[in-house]
């Protein structure tokens, strides 16, 4: 996917972030275009959702998102980019995630390879243990 593909969904500026793969991650995720979101990952890229083990590869990530992220809206606020050895880039993004039944502060931690593909995306909920217990979906 290239930058113009995402313009059909939405555009936004993310303070501190210029990596198009990270910006496209949020745009496609919020548009429910999970196959496009997963395509941003490298062949063996891994997504680490909260409370889950790693999901490896674009197909598995797409399947997971279709199952688990239908009503999710990410609201990234700002990010920090750090160059790592081997021409990798680490990007931290803070913001909120919203579902139909809750909102929570989130830290997204991305690791990009030389081709700007997502090697890892770790999603961490920034909440106290009491707040996490309250995040259970209704009727569970």
Secondary structure, DSSP 4 states (H G I P E B T S, - for coil): --HHHHHTT-----BT---HHHHHHHHHHHTT-HHHHHTTEEEEEEEE-TTS--EESHHHHHHHHHHH-TT-EEEEEEEEEEE-GGG-EEEEEEEEEE-SS-EEEEEEEEEE-TTS-EEEEEEEE---HHHHHTTSPTT-
